[in-house]
Structure formats: C-alpha cells, structure tokens
Amino acid sequence: MKALIVDDVEMNRELLAIFLEGRAKIEFAESGEDALQLVEDAISSGSYFDLICMDILMPGMDGHETLKKIREIEDVHGLRATAFMVTGSSSPDDMFDALISGGCDDYLTKPLMQKNFDDLLVKHGLC
C-alpha cells in the first residue's frame, strides 16, 4: 500500500506513520498545496496512492478544498484513492462537508486510536 499523510502538524504526521508502519510506503505533505504536487508526481510516476489521510484545518488550502481538487485530478486519470479526513473537528458541518460533498470515504477525529484507524483500514479493504 502507498499512503499520503497531509497534516500541518509534524506530531500528527508521525503518529499516522506509526499506525501505518510496516503496511505502507508513506509520503508526507504539510499543506494542501504540497499534497496536490505529490498527487501529480505520483500519477506521473505511475505509482498512485491507495490511501490519503487529510487534516481539515491547515493554513492556506484547507483539507476540504484540497480533497476536492485531488478528486478532480483523479477523475481525469481514472484513479481514486481511499481518503480519510483525520481532524480535531467533530463539527457536524465538517463531517457533512467531508462525507457528503467532499469526496472523503471516512472521518476520524483526534485524538486518534490505533484500533479505530485499523478498523477503517479493514472496512475499506486496505489491510
């Protein structure tokens, strides 16, 4: 499995990497803009992501906007990664935006628990 972790906080990126240790080749982005570049690079290299873990609240382009742009790029290339919003926001509006109109496949709130994350990987056929 190949995974992209997008979060502006290093500690959050590291925790998700620990959760995926031994199960995925991981790339990291600190911003939505960086994530879009990594998506383009992965498509160009022929090795696209199986999983994208995206924070919502980031400086610049937020997670909602970033994932919408990723989905547009994927549509052009006939690709689709499983995407989890991984965020501190438990706002019903954020959940609705992510799951209904934002193109994410599941939603996790921080603080993260390994079991909850693993359950989602199983649910989406990623392990």
C-alpha positions, 0 to 999 in steps of 0.5 A: 500500500502507498499512503499520503499523510497531509497534516500541518502538524509534524506530531500528527504526521508521525503518529499516522506513520506509526499506525501505518508502519510496516503496511505502507510506503508513506509520503508526507505533505504539510499543506494542501498545496504540497499534497496536490504536487505529490498527487501529480508526481505520483500519477506521473510516476505511475505509482498512485496512492491507495490511501490519503489521510487529510487534516481539515484545518491547515493554513492556506488550502484547507483539507476540504478544498484540497480533497476536492481538487485531488478528486478532480485530478483523479477523475481525469486519470481514472484513479481514486484513492481511499481518503480519510479526513483525520481532524480535531473537528467533530463539527457536524458541518465538517463531517457533512462537508467531508462525507457528503460533498467532499469526496472523503470515504471516512472521518476520524477525529483526534485524538486518534486510536490505533484500533479505530484507524485499523478498523477503517483500514479493514472496512475499506479493504486496505489491510 
